[in-house]
């Protein structure tokens, strides 16, 4: 009796759960901001803090660091919005005799679920 009950219970669980593809996703749609931080000699820069905020907000919502290829990526909510991106140069070392200038803010526009690419170019 027990040998019949276990497979029957397993069959009931599988039928009740339905196919995996038919389940609605609980994830909200997102867009991707992907960028690279470049030094004044057009080489990628590792370890630069990148800050991102919505253009209609004053406080930066996301902070992340560039990787060994100078790249960074941040998912943001999908939908029409402008985002402001900047690099924080605090703690970043410059070659002797050269000093990095503050990076101007870059504004990008997101329409929907898409990828937006941006480059942050540091200047002496």
N, C-alpha and C positions, 0 to 999 in steps of 0.2 A: 504494500500500500504506500509506504513512504517513497519507494522508488518511482511511483507514478505521480505523486503529489509534487515533488520537486520540479520535474520538467514542466508540469502543468502550470505551476506558480511562475516559473521563468517565462513561459509563453504568454501568460496574462500580463506580466510586467512589460514585455517587449511590445505587445499589441497596444497596451494603454499608452505607452510613451510615444508611439507614432514614429514616422521616419525623421531622421535628424534634419534633413533639409527643409522640412515643413515647419520647423520651429521658428518663431519670429526672433530676430536678433534684438538683444537688449542694448546693444551699443548704439550710441548716438552718431550721426554722420559727422565726419571731420574733414578738414582740409590740412594740407601739410605745407609748412614754411621750411624750405631747405636752403641753406646758404653756405658760403665759404668766406673765411676771414683771410685777407691777403695783406702781406707787408708791403712797404713802398717799392720793394724790388720785385713784386708780383710772385712771391713765394707764399705758400700757405702757412698760417701761424697756429701753433698748438696752444691750448690753455687760455684762450681769451674768453672772458665772461661776456656772453651775449644776452641782452635784455630785450624783451618783447612785451608790448602793451597794445591794447586797442587804442586807436587814435582819439576816441572820445573819452578816454580815461587818463588820469594823471599818474597813477601808480603802475609800475611795471608788474605784470601778472606772471610772466615766465622768466626764469633765469637759467641759463645753461652754458656749457663750455664747449669751445671748438675742440675737435678731436685731433689726432696726429696728422690728418690730411687737411686741417683747418676747417673742417665741415661741422655743421650743426643742423639739427632737424627738430621741429616742434609741431605737434598736432594742435590745431585750434578748431573751435566749433565751425562747422560749415555754415555758409550763408554770407550775404553781402556785408562786408566790413573792411575797414582800413586798419592796418597794423603798423606800428612804429617800431623799428628795430635799431638798436645801437650797440656798440661795443664798449665795455667798461675797461679802461686801460690801467686801473689801479693794480699795482703789483707786477705789471708786465715790464720786463727789463729791456732796455734799448742798448744798441751798440755804443761804445764810448764816443762821445762827441755828438751824438744824435739823440734827439728827444721826439717821441711820438706826440702828435697833436691830437686833441679830442676828435673823435670820429663824428661827422655829422650824422644826424638821424636819417634813416631811410624809411620811406613810407611805401607799403605795398597794398594792393587791393585784392581781396578774395571775393569771388562771386558765389561759389558753391563748393561742392566736394572736388577739390582740385589741388594741384601742387604749384606753389609759387617759388621760384628760384631767385635768390638775391646774393649779391657780393658786397662784402664790407671791406673797403680798401683803406688801410691805415696810411697816414701821411707823416712825413718828418716835420 
